[in-house]
Amino acid sequence: MSISLQKGQKVSLSKDNAGLSKVIVGLGWDEVKQKGGFFAPKPKPIDCDASALLLKNGKLVAPEDVVFFGNLNHKSGTVRHMGDNLTGAGDGDDEQIIVDLASVPAEYDRIIVVVNIYQAVQRNQHFGMIENAFIRLVDARNNSEMLKYNLTENYSGMLAMIFGEIYRHNGEWKFNAIGQGTNDPGVGELARRYQ
């Protein structure tokens, strides 16, 4: 049974899921329908990009510890981005990141999951133009949803989002629903927050 999380809520992934080894991090969003005039130019689709930042002692120490559309696989092979969705159209997950929790090297204690709008500044786009945004964790053994966090606040003007984090605490994996909007225009700026 899936748990519906609130902002700031933390939950253990290991406790109720004996033998959990791999999770699928699914991220989804929809574009708010734009009202355009008859002669108004058609707005560009909003391209959200999901990324995972692997931290050591709470810090990002190397560029290759960022898994995103330009680096789909972490050097350890334990975090894999399944590819870029350019529009967010359709139901279900728009982008997925697979995390092999059982094999993540011990020096990594946190995996931060972030989403930014590609070329947000140039396209004059922000998270106020996004609705139905969520992050969910799925047990890869049986594709059952373990938890879901729906972002419900107004994030108008925000260019990026820190959705949540998977972290190791006292030998078990946990998830923290963060839901913090930022004005970082890209994954590079988001990554600098953790250096």
ChimeraX attribute file (.defattr): number of C-alpha atoms within 10 A of each C-alpha:
attribute: neighborCount
match mode: 1-to-1
recipient: residues
	/A:1	7
	/A:2	12
	/A:3	13
	/A:4	12
	/A:5	19
	/A:6	16
	/A:7	17
	/A:8	13
	/A:9	13
	/A:10	16
	/A:11	16
	/A:12	16
	/A:13	22
	/A:14	17
	/A:15	12
	/A:16	9
	/A:17	11
	/A:18	8
	/A:19	10
	/A:20	17
	/A:21	16
	/A:22	19
	/A:23	24
	/A:24	24
	/A:25	24
	/A:26	20
	/A:27	27
	/A:28	22
	/A:29	25
	/A:30	19
	/A:31	19
	/A:32	13
	/A:33	9
	/A:34	9
	/A:35	9
	/A:36	10
	/A:37	8
	/A:38	7
	/A:39	6
	/A:40	8
	/A:41	8
	/A:42	11
	/A:43	12
	/A:44	10
	/A:45	13
	/A:46	24
	/A:47	19
	/A:48	28
	/A:49	24
	/A:50	29
	/A:51	28
	/A:52	29
	/A:53	27
	/A:54	31
	/A:55	21
	/A:56	18
	/A:57	11
	/A:58	15
	/A:59	17
	/A:60	22
	/A:61	17
	/A:62	13
	/A:63	12
	/A:64	14
	/A:65	22
	/A:66	26
	/A:67	23
	/A:68	24
	/A:69	15
	/A:70	11
	/A:71	16
	/A:72	19
	/A:73	20
	/A:74	19
	/A:75	13
	/A:76	11
	/A:77	13
	/A:78	16
	/A:79	27
	/A:80	22
	/A:81	23
	/A:82	15
	/A:83	17
	/A:84	18
	/A:85	16
	/A:86	14
	/A:87	16
	/A:88	22
	/A:89	16
	/A:90	10
	/A:91	9
	/A:92	12
	/A:93	18
	/A:94	23
	/A:95	23
	/A:96	22
	/A:97	23
	/A:98	20
	/A:99	24
	/A:100	17
	/A:101	20
	/A:102	14
	/A:103	13
	/A:104	18
	/A:105	13
	/A:106	10
	/A:107	10
	/A:108	17
	/A:109	18
	/A:110	24
	/A:111	25
	/A:112	23
	/A:113	23
	/A:114	26
	/A:115	22
	/A:116	27
	/A:117	24
	/A:118	20
	/A:119	15
	/A:120	21
	/A:121	14
	/A:122	8
	/A:123	13
	/A:124	11
	/A:125	22
	/A:126	21
	/A:127	26
	/A:128	15
	/A:129	17
	/A:130	20
	/A:131	19
	/A:132	12
	/A:133	18
	/A:134	20
	/A:135	24
	/A:136	25
	/A:137	27
	/A:138	19
	/A:139	18
	/A:140	17
	/A:141	12
	/A:142	7
	/A:143	11
	/A:144	14
	/A:145	18
	/A:146	18
	/A:147	19
	/A:148	20
	/A:149	23
	/A:150	21
	/A:151	22
	/A:152	13
	/A:153	12
	/A:154	13
	/A:155	20
	/A:156	13
	/A:157	15
	/A:158	21
	/A:159	25
	/A:160	28
	/A:161	23
	/A:162	19
	/A:163	25
	/A:164	24
	/A:165	21
	/A:166	25
	/A:167	22
	/A:168	19
	/A:169	11
	/A:170	6
	/A:171	9
	/A:172	12
	/A:173	19
	/A:174	18
	/A:175	23
	/A:176	20
	/A:177	24
	/A:178	21
	/A:179	23
	/A:180	17
	/A:181	21
	/A:182	17
	/A:183	17
	/A:184	20
	/A:185	19
	/A:186	18
	/A:187	22
	/A:188	11
	/A:189	14
	/A:190	21
	/A:191	23
	/A:192	12
	/A:193	10
	/A:194	15
	/A:195	11
